[in-house]
Structures are given as C-alpha cells and as structure tokens.
C-alpha cells in the first residue's frame, strides 16, 4: 500500500535531512535546488523546460555549446560560484532560452547527455499515451455527464477489471428505499414516517 502522506513526504529528502540533522530552517525554493545550479524551470520561446545541471562536468558540457558560450566564466566553473550568483545566472539563462524553442533545447541537451524535460500543459499531459490509457472514467447515468479523473499512482486489480471505470457516486438519498427496505427491513410506511420526521 502507498499512502498520499508517504508518497508526498518521500519528495522531501533534502529538507528533512537538513532540518532533522543540521537544524536548518527550510524555506520555499520554488523549482530551484539549494545546492546545485542551474536547476530550475526556464521559459523557452514556445513553453517551459526544466533543466538540472548537477555537477561541474555537466556545466562544462553546457557552456561548450555555442548557445551558452557567454556563461563560460571562471566564476561559474565550480558549483559554489554558480550558487553564489544564482539569481544573475538564472536571469542570463532565461535571456538565452528566450531565443530557442523547447524542442531545439531538448535536442541540444540530449546530444550532450544533460537532464532536461519539457514542462507540459495539462492538455498535453492528457494526450500522453502512458497517461491516456490510465485515466479514470465515470459516467452519471441520469445527466449523461462523463467525468475524467487523474490516474492513481498504482493500478489495482479492481481498476484493471473495470477498465479504469468507476461507478458514479449516488445522489443524496438516492438509495434510501433500497437500503432501508431490502437491507434493514423497514416497510414502506416506516420510510414515510422517517421522511415526515426528517430522519431521511
């Protein structure tokens, strides 16, 4: 079993270690990383990408690209220098990336083995083949409304057997007669009395 609490807490690797071990006060960081730069979301010409340069070798490969030559500075050779000037560094990268598309950038980074990913709009996520086949569906037989819901992190045998289709939740009191009569054994006159007294 995987709980929402456990799965979301597992993303707090660095903040938990810094707080519990070193008594550091952790603040919001957005998409950046406390110890590595550049690691963030950046706007390209046609959308956003997430770049994660985690070491000096990766940085050297990045600034060897003609597009990033202007960032090949002695003060940025080591990660410490990039972290110390991260605001200016990220601003410079943003200016450079505004001249290229996310696809061009992904192609460049893939050629040199640097981590990068396009940040997809929700409509793009819905069309992803892996996601599309795992989306949950539900249909209200009364109104005809069809709901599409996010896929769960783990596909259960129940979902496999139901082809990822869930029953629509009942309306308030929709199954009162069935439950009170069939399951609990109350008569039709009992139900009328319950309604008059505001029990159901």
C-alpha positions as protocol buffer text, in pm:
chain_id: "A"
residue {
  index: 1
  type: UNK
  ca { x: 0 y: 0 z: 0 }
}
residue {
  index: 2
  type: UNK
  ca { x: 112 y: 356 z: -75 }
}
residue {
  index: 3
  type: UNK
  ca { x: -44 y: 644 z: 115 }
}
residue {
  index: 4
  type: UNK
  ca { x: -64 y: 1002 z: -9 }
}
residue {
  index: 5
  type: UNK
  ca { x: 126 y: 1112 z: 302 }
}
residue {
  index: 6
  type: UNK
  ca { x: 410 y: 867 z: 242 }
}
residue {
  index: 7
  type: UNK
  ca { x: 442 y: 939 z: -128 }
}
residue {
  index: 8
  type: UNK
  ca { x: 445 y: 1318 z: -83 }
}
residue {
  index: 9
  type: UNK
  ca { x: 682 y: 1304 z: 215 }
}
residue {
  index: 10
  type: UNK
  ca { x: 930 y: 1099 z: 13 }
}
residue {
  index: 11
  type: UNK
  ca { x: 984 y: 1407 z: -207 }
}
residue {
  index: 12
  type: UNK
  ca { x: 1116 y: 1598 z: 96 }
}
residue {
  index: 13
  type: UNK
  ca { x: 1452 y: 1417 z: 100 }
}
residue {
  index: 14
  type: UNK
  ca { x: 1676 y: 1723 z: 129 }
}
residue {
  index: 15
  type: UNK
  ca { x: 1452 y: 1941 z: 353 }
}
residue {
  index: 16
  type: UNK
  ca { x: 1400 y: 1657 z: 603 }
}
residue {
  index: 17
  type: UNK
  ca { x: 1773 y: 1576 z: 620 }
}
residue {
  index: 18
  type: UNK
  ca { x: 1871 y: 1942 z: 660 }
}
residue {
  index: 19
  type: UNK
  ca { x: 1607 y: 2011 z: 925 }
}
residue {
  index: 20
  type: UNK
  ca { x: 1645 y: 1694 z: 1132 }
}
residue {
  index: 21
  type: UNK
  ca { x: 2023 y: 1657 z: 1103 }
}
residue {
  index: 22
  type: UNK
  ca { x: 2155 y: 2013 z: 1080 }
}
residue {
  index: 23
  type: UNK
  ca { x: 1869 y: 2212 z: 1239 }
}
residue {
  index: 24
  type: UNK
  ca { x: 1839 y: 2429 z: 926 }
}
residue {
  index: 25
  type: UNK
  ca { x: 1530 y: 2641 z: 870 }
}
residue {
  index: 26
  type: UNK
  ca { x: 1392 y: 2542 z: 531 }
}
residue {
  index: 27
  type: UNK
  ca { x: 1201 y: 2795 z: 323 }
}
residue {
  index: 28
  type: UNK
  ca { x: 1021 y: 2766 z: -8 }
}
residue {
  index: 29
  type: UNK
  ca { x: 1252 y: 2721 z: -305 }
}
residue {
  index: 30
  type: UNK
  ca { x: 1013 y: 2706 z: -596 }
}
residue {
  index: 31
  type: UNK
  ca { x: 1172 y: 2497 z: -872 }
}
residue {
  index: 32
  type: UNK
  ca { x: 1533 y: 2562 z: -770 }
}
residue {
  index: 33
  type: UNK
  ca { x: 1780 y: 2346 z: -578 }
}
residue {
  index: 34
  type: UNK
  ca { x: 1963 y: 2466 z: -270 }
}
residue {
  index: 35
  type: UNK
  ca { x: 2298 y: 2312 z: -362 }
}
residue {
  index: 36
  type: UNK
  ca { x: 2309 y: 2287 z: -741 }
}
residue {
  index: 37
  type: UNK
  ca { x: 2272 y: 2543 z: -1020 }
}
residue {
  index: 38
  type: UNK
  ca { x: 2132 y: 2580 z: -1271 }
}
residue {
  index: 39
  type: UNK
  ca { x: 1841 y: 2365 z: -1158 }
}
residue {
  index: 40
  type: UNK
  ca { x: 1508 y: 2527 z: -1234 }
}
residue {
  index: 41
  type: UNK
  ca { x: 1221 y: 2581 z: -1473 }
}
residue {
  index: 42
  type: UNK
  ca { x: 1303 y: 2820 z: -1757 }
}
residue {
  index: 43
  type: UNK
  ca { x: 1088 y: 2977 z: -2029 }
}
residue {
  index: 44
  type: UNK
  ca { x: 1190 y: 2894 z: -2384 }
}
residue {
  index: 45
  type: UNK
  ca { x: 1047 y: 3055 z: -2696 }
}
residue {
  index: 46
  type: UNK
  ca { x: 742 y: 2827 z: -2701 }
}
residue {
  index: 47
  type: UNK
  ca { x: 698 y: 2697 z: -2347 }
}
residue {
  index: 48
  type: UNK
  ca { x: 883 y: 2591 z: -2036 }
}
residue {
  index: 49
  type: UNK
  ca { x: 1163 y: 2342 z: -1976 }
}
residue {
  index: 50
  type: UNK
  ca { x: 1316 y: 2207 z: -1658 }
}
residue {
  index: 51
  type: UNK
  ca { x: 1696 y: 2195 z: -1655 }
}
residue {
  index: 52
  type: UNK
  ca { x: 1903 y: 2013 z: -1391 }
}
residue {
  index: 53
  type: UNK
  ca { x: 2280 y: 2065 z: -1410 }
}
residue {
  index: 54
  type: UNK
  ca { x: 2405 y: 1870 z: -1110 }
}
residue {
  index: 55
  type: UNK
  ca { x: 2784 y: 1884 z: -1140 }
}
residue {
  index: 56
  type: UNK
  ca { x: 3078 y: 2074 z: -1288 }
}
residue {
  index: 57
  type: UNK
  ca { x: 3126 y: 1827 z: -1576 }
}
residue {
  index: 58
  type: UNK
  ca { x: 2768 y: 1880 z: -1688 }
}
residue {
  index: 59
  type: UNK
  ca { x: 2814 y: 2256 z: -1660 }
}
residue {
  index: 60
  type: UNK
  ca { x: 3127 y: 2243 z: -1879 }
}
residue {
  index: 61
  type: UNK
  ca { x: 2935 y: 2043 z: -2141 }
}
residue {
  index: 62
  type: UNK
  ca { x: 2657 y: 2303 z: -2133 }
}
residue {
  index: 63
  type: UNK
  ca { x: 2882 y: 2609 z: -2173 }
}
residue {
  index: 64
  type: UNK
  ca { x: 3073 y: 2434 z: -2454 }
}
residue {
  index: 65
  type: UNK
  ca { x: 2754 y: 2466 z: -2659 }
}
residue {
  index: 66
  type: UNK
  ca { x: 2770 y: 2783 z: -2873 }
}
residue {
  index: 67
  type: UNK
  ca { x: 2434 y: 2894 z: -2733 }
}
residue {
  index: 68
  type: UNK
  ca { x: 2575 y: 2913 z: -2378 }
}
residue {
  index: 69
  type: UNK
  ca { x: 2932 y: 3035 z: -2450 }
}
residue {
  index: 70
  type: UNK
  ca { x: 2863 y: 3368 z: -2278 }
}
residue {
  index: 71
  type: UNK
  ca { x: 2825 y: 3180 z: -1947 }
}
residue {
  index: 72
  type: UNK
  ca { x: 3170 y: 3017 z: -1971 }
}
residue {
  index: 73
  type: UNK
  ca { x: 3321 y: 3232 z: -1696 }
}
residue {
  index: 74
  type: UNK
  ca { x: 3585 y: 3144 z: -1434 }
}
residue {
  index: 75
  type: UNK
  ca { x: 3346 y: 3235 z: -1150 }
}
residue {
  index: 76
  type: UNK
  ca { x: 3097 y: 2976 z: -1276 }
}
residue {
  index: 77
  type: UNK
  ca { x: 3345 y: 2688 z: -1321 }
}
residue {
  index: 78
  type: UNK
  ca { x: 3259 y: 2540 z: -983 }
}
residue {
  index: 79
  type: UNK
  ca { x: 2911 y: 2485 z: -847 }
}
residue {
  index: 80
  type: UNK
  ca { x: 2979 y: 2712 z: -548 }
}
residue {
  index: 81
  type: UNK
  ca { x: 3032 y: 3009 z: -780 }
}
residue {
  index: 82
  type: UNK
  ca { x: 2707 y: 2939 z: -962 }
}
residue {
  index: 83
  type: UNK
  ca { x: 2513 y: 2906 z: -636 }
}
residue {
  index: 84
  type: UNK
  ca { x: 2663 y: 3231 z: -502 }
}
residue {
  index: 85
  type: UNK
  ca { x: 2536 y: 3416 z: -812 }
}
residue {
  index: 86
  type: UNK
  ca { x: 2230 y: 3203 z: -887 }
}
residue {
  index: 87
  type: UNK
  ca { x: 1989 y: 3494 z: -939 }
}
residue {
  index: 88
  type: UNK
  ca { x: 2206 y: 3652 z: -1210 }
}
residue {
  index: 89
  type: UNK
  ca { x: 2292 y: 3312 z: -1357 }
}
residue {
  index: 90
  type: UNK
  ca { x: 1925 y: 3213 z: -1389 }
}
residue {
  index: 91
  type: UNK
  ca { x: 1843 y: 3553 z: -1540 }
}
residue {
  index: 92
  type: UNK
  ca { x: 2118 y: 3509 z: -1801 }
}
residue {
  index: 93
  type: UNK
  ca { x: 1996 y: 3159 z: -1885 }
}
residue {
  index: 94
  type: UNK
  ca { x: 1638 y: 3289 z: -1918 }
}
residue {
  index: 95
  type: UNK
  ca { x: 1753 y: 3554 z: -2166 }
}
residue {
  index: 96
  type: UNK
  ca { x: 1939 y: 3292 z: -2373 }
}
residue {
  index: 97
  type: UNK
  ca { x: 1649 y: 3046 z: -2371 }
}
residue {
  index: 98
  type: UNK
  ca { x: 1401 y: 3306 z: -2493 }
}
residue {
  index: 99
  type: UNK
  ca { x: 1571 y: 3275 z: -2834 }
}
residue {
  index: 100
  type: UNK
  ca { x: 1519 y: 2898 z: -2883 }
}
residue {
  index: 101
  type: UNK
  ca { x: 1227 y: 2655 z: -2876 }
}
residue {
  index: 102
  type: UNK
  ca { x: 1195 y: 2389 z: -2610 }
}
residue {
  index: 103
  type: UNK
  ca { x: 1237 y: 2120 z: -2879 }
}
residue {
  index: 104
  type: UNK
  ca { x: 1565 y: 2275 z: -3000 }
}
residue {
  index: 105
  type: UNK
  ca { x: 1692 y: 2295 z: -2645 }
}
residue {
  index: 106
  type: UNK
  ca { x: 1593 y: 1937 z: -2562 }
}
residue {
  index: 107
  type: UNK
  ca { x: 1771 y: 1818 z: -2875 }
}
residue {
  index: 108
  type: UNK
  ca { x: 2089 y: 2009 z: -2778 }
}
residue {
  index: 109
  type: UNK
  ca { x: 2087 y: 1878 z: -2421 }
}
residue {
  index: 110
  type: UNK
  ca { x: 2015 y: 1521 z: -2528 }
}
residue {
  index: 111
  type: UNK
  ca { x: 2319 y: 1534 z: -2758 }
}
residue {
  index: 112
  type: UNK
  ca { x: 2546 y: 1605 z: -2461 }
}
residue {
  index: 113
  type: UNK
  ca { x: 2359 y: 1397 z: -2200 }
}
residue {
  index: 114
  type: UNK
  ca { x: 2222 y: 1676 z: -1981 }
}
residue {
  index: 115
  type: UNK
  ca { x: 1897 y: 1633 z: -1785 }
}
residue {
  index: 116
  type: UNK
  ca { x: 1614 y: 1835 z: -1936 }
}
residue {
  index: 117
  type: UNK
  ca { x: 1241 y: 1796 z: -1974 }
}
residue {
  index: 118
  type: UNK
  ca { x: 963 y: 1994 z: -2132 }
}
residue {
  index: 119
  type: UNK
  ca { x: 705 y: 2117 z: -1885 }
}
residue {
  index: 120
  type: UNK
  ca { x: 377 y: 2008 z: -2036 }
}
residue {
  index: 121
  type: UNK
  ca { x: 43 y: 2185 z: -2028 }
}
residue {
  index: 122
  type: UNK
  ca { x: -240 y: 1976 z: -1883 }
}
residue {
  index: 123
  type: UNK
  ca { x: -389 y: 1916 z: -2229 }
}
residue {
  index: 124
  type: UNK
  ca { x: -51 y: 1773 z: -2339 }
}
residue {
  index: 125
  type: UNK
  ca { x: -41 y: 1551 z: -2030 }
}
residue {
  index: 126
  type: UNK
  ca { x: -387 y: 1416 z: -2113 }
}
residue {
  index: 127
  type: UNK
  ca { x: -266 y: 1318 z: -2462 }
}
residue {
  index: 128
  type: UNK
  ca { x: 44 y: 1136 z: -2340 }
}
residue {
  index: 129
  type: UNK
  ca { x: -5 y: 768 z: -2438 }
}
residue {
  index: 130
  type: UNK
  ca { x: 103 y: 635 z: -2098 }
}
residue {
  index: 131
  type: UNK
  ca { x: -129 y: 870 z: -1908 }
}
residue {
  index: 132
  type: UNK
  ca { x: -420 y: 849 z: -2152 }
}
residue {
  index: 133
  type: UNK
  ca { x: -464 y: 474 z: -2105 }
}
residue {
  index: 134
  type: UNK
  ca { x: -458 y: 508 z: -1725 }
}
residue {
  index: 135
  type: UNK
  ca { x: -709 y: 791 z: -1684 }
}
residue {
  index: 136
  type: UNK
  ca { x: -1014 y: 706 z: -1474 }
}
residue {
  index: 137
  type: UNK
  ca { x: -1366 y: 749 z: -1612 }
}
residue {
  index: 138
  type: UNK
  ca { x: -1708 y: 775 z: -1456 }
}
residue {
  index: 139
  type: UNK
  ca { x: -2050 y: 846 z: -1609 }
}
residue {
  index: 140
  type: UNK
  ca { x: -2365 y: 982 z: -1448 }
}
residue {
  index: 141
  type: UNK
  ca { x: -2649 y: 780 z: -1600 }
}
residue {
  index: 142
  type: UNK
  ca { x: -2904 y: 1047 z: -1502 }
}
residue {
  index: 143
  type: UNK
  ca { x: -2741 y: 1354 z: -1662 }
}
residue {
  index: 144
  type: UNK
  ca { x: -2506 y: 1183 z: -1907 }
}
residue {
  index: 145
  type: UNK
  ca { x: -2209 y: 1374 z: -1762 }
}
residue {
  index: 146
  type: UNK
  ca { x: -1882 y: 1189 z: -1822 }
}
residue {
  index: 147
  type: UNK
  ca { x: -1601 y: 1259 z: -1578 }
}
residue {
  index: 148
  type: UNK
  ca { x: -1231 y: 1210 z: -1648 }
}
residue {
  index: 149
  type: UNK
  ca { x: -1015 y: 1176 z: -1338 }
}
residue {
  index: 150
  type: UNK
  ca { x: -640 y: 1163 z: -1280 }
}
residue {
  index: 151
  type: UNK
  ca { x: -484 y: 817 z: -1280 }
}
residue {
  index: 152
  type: UNK
  ca { x: -381 y: 670 z: -946 }
}
residue {
  index: 153
  type: UNK
  ca { x: -12 y: 611 z: -869 }
}
residue {
  index: 154
  type: UNK
  ca { x: -82 y: 238 z: -855 }
}
residue {
  index: 155
  type: UNK
  ca { x: -329 y: 46 z: -1072 }
}
residue {
  index: 156
  type: UNK
  ca { x: -521 y: -201 z: -858 }
}
residue {
  index: 157
  type: UNK
  ca { x: -672 y: -528 z: -982 }
}
residue {
  index: 158
  type: UNK
  ca { x: -1016 y: -368 z: -933 }
}
residue {
  index: 159
  type: UNK
  ca { x: -928 y: -88 z: -1178 }
}
residue {
  index: 160
  type: UNK
  ca { x: -787 y: -338 z: -1428 }
}
residue {
  index: 161
  type: UNK
  ca { x: -1104 y: -546 z: -1411 }
}
residue {
  index: 162
  type: UNK
  ca { x: -1328 y: -239 z: -1451 }
}
residue {
  index: 163
  type: UNK
  ca { x: -1120 y: -95 z: -1739 }
}
residue {
  index: 164
  type: UNK
  ca { x: -1047 y: 211 z: -1521 }
}
residue {
  index: 165
  type: UNK
  ca { x: -1418 y: 291 z: -1498 }
}
residue {
  index: 166
  type: UNK
  ca { x: -1568 y: 388 z: -1164 }
}
residue {
  index: 167
  type: UNK
  ca { x: -1935 y: 393 z: -1069 }
}
residue {
  index: 168
  type: UNK
  ca { x: -2080 y: 741 z: -1034 }
}
residue {
  index: 169
  type: UNK
  ca { x: -2139 y: 843 z: -671 }
}
residue {
  index: 170
  type: UNK
  ca { x: -2504 y: 830 z: -564 }
}
residue {
  index: 171
  type: UNK
  ca { x: -2705 y: 1146 z: -512 }
}
residue {
  index: 172
  type: UNK
  ca { x: -2817 y: 1234 z: -162 }
}
residue {
  index: 173
  type: UNK
  ca { x: -3074 y: 975 z: -55 }
}
residue {
  index: 174
  type: UNK
  ca { x: -3072 y: 800 z: -393 }
}
residue {
  index: 175
  type: UNK
  ca { x: -3055 y: 450 z: -241 }
}
residue {
  index: 176
  type: UNK
  ca { x: -3262 y: 512 z: 73 }
}
residue {
  index: 177
  type: UNK
  ca { x: -3552 y: 288 z: -28 }
}
residue {
  index: 178
  type: UNK
  ca { x: -3328 y: 3 z: -133 }
}
residue {
  index: 179
  type: UNK
  ca { x: -3110 y: 14 z: 179 }
}
residue {
  index: 180
  type: UNK
  ca { x: -3382 y: 79 z: 437 }
}
residue {
  index: 181
  type: UNK
  ca { x: -3621 y: -178 z: 291 }
}
residue {
  index: 182
  type: UNK
  ca { x: -3400 y: -453 z: 150 }
}
residue {
  index: 183
  type: UNK
  ca { x: -3101 y: -436 z: 382 }
}
residue {
  index: 184
  type: UNK
  ca { x: -3250 y: -303 z: 705 }
}
residue {
  index: 185
  type: UNK
  ca { x: -3601 y: -449 z: 670 }
}
residue {
  index: 186
  type: UNK
  ca { x: -3811 y: -132 z: 714 }
}
residue {
  index: 187
  type: UNK
  ca { x: -4154 y: -115 z: 549 }
}
residue {
  index: 188
  type: UNK
  ca { x: -4275 y: 148 z: 303 }
}
residue {
  index: 189
  type: UNK
  ca { x: -4486 y: 308 z: 581 }
}
residue {
  index: 190
  type: UNK
  ca { x: -4174 y: 324 z: 803 }
}
residue {
  index: 191
  type: UNK
  ca { x: -4000 y: 518 z: 526 }
}
residue {
  index: 192
  type: UNK
  ca { x: -4292 y: 763 z: 502 }
}
residue {
  index: 193
  type: UNK
  ca { x: -4270 y: 819 z: 879 }
}
residue {
  index: 194
  type: UNK
  ca { x: -3891 y: 867 z: 860 }
}
residue {
  index: 195
  type: UNK
  ca { x: -3939 y: 1130 z: 588 }
}
residue {
  index: 196
  type: UNK
  ca { x: -4207 y: 1312 z: 789 }
}
residue {
  index: 197
  type: UNK
  ca { x: -3979 y: 1323 z: 1094 }
}
residue {
  index: 198
  type: UNK
  ca { x: -3680 y: 1438 z: 887 }
}
residue {
  index: 199
  type: UNK
  ca { x: -3480 y: 1123 z: 958 }
}
residue {
  index: 200
  type: UNK
  ca { x: -3424 y: 1065 z: 587 }
}
